[in-house]
């Protein structure tokens, strides 16, 4: 992860602030632990997840919905485990 631009990482953290408390709580845990271990490919998959509307993102994280992209679902699996 050291090859990733620190300013871009700050942008990702900022974009991770969501309007739903339930989602914010999960993402806080994600940034407190697993996020720092992600590879650049995994970070890109997470960035794609951030393009989802809050309600869709919460549905995916809570297990009510799945996504077709296996890279994104790998990140979702981490989020679901928190």
C-alpha positions in Angstrom: 0.0 0.0 0.0 3.0 2.3 0.4 2.9 2.9 -3.4 -0.6 4.5 -3.1 -0.8 8.3 -3.0 -1.4 9.4 0.5 -3.5 12.3 -0.7 -5.7 10.0 -2.6 -6.0 7.8 0.5 -7.3 10.8 2.4 -9.8 11.4 -0.4 -11.0 7.8 -0.1 -11.4 8.2 3.7 -13.4 11.4 3.1 -15.7 9.8 0.5 -16.3 7.0 3.0 -18.2 9.3 5.2 -21.8 8.3 4.5 -25.3 9.5 5.4 -26.3 6.3 7.1 -25.2 5.6 10.7 -25.2 1.9 10.2 -22.9 2.2 7.2 -20.6 4.7 8.9 -20.1 2.4 11.9 -19.0 -0.5 9.6 -16.7 1.8 7.6 -15.1 3.2 10.8 -14.2 -0.3 11.8 -12.9 -1.0 8.3 -10.6 2.0 8.5 -9.5 1.2 12.0 -8.1 -2.2 10.8 -8.4 -4.0 7.5 -8.1 -0.9 5.2 -4.4 -0.4 5.9 -3.7 -4.0 4.7 -5.4 -3.6 1.3 -3.5 -3.9 -2.0 -3.8 -1.3 -4.7 -6.2 -3.6 -6.6 -8.4 -4.0 -3.5 -8.3 -0.2 -2.9 -9.6 0.3 -6.5 -12.4 -2.2 -5.8 -13.3 -0.3 -2.6 -13.4 3.0 -4.6 -15.9 1.4 -7.0 -18.1 0.5 -4.0 -18.0 4.1 -2.9 -19.9 5.0 -6.2 -22.9 3.1 -4.9 -25.8 5.1 -3.3 -25.8 4.8 0.5 -28.9 2.6 0.6 -27.5 0.2 -2.0 -24.1 0.1 -0.3 -25.8 -0.7 3.0 -27.9 -3.5 1.4 -24.7 -5.0 0.0 -22.8 -4.7 3.3 -25.7 -6.1 5.3 -26.0 -9.1 3.0 -29.4 -8.1 1.5 -27.8 -7.9 -1.9 -24.7 -9.1 -3.7 -22.6 -7.6 -6.6 -21.4 -9.3 -9.8 -17.8 -8.1 -9.5 -15.6 -10.6 -7.5 -13.1 -8.0 -6.6 -15.8 -5.8 -5.0 -17.3 -8.8 -3.3 -14.0 -9.6 -1.7 -14.1 -6.2 -0.1 -17.7 -6.7 0.8 -16.7 -9.9 2.6 -14.3 -8.0 4.7 -16.9 -5.4 5.5 -19.5 -8.1 6.4 -17.1 -9.7 8.8 -16.8 -6.5 10.9 
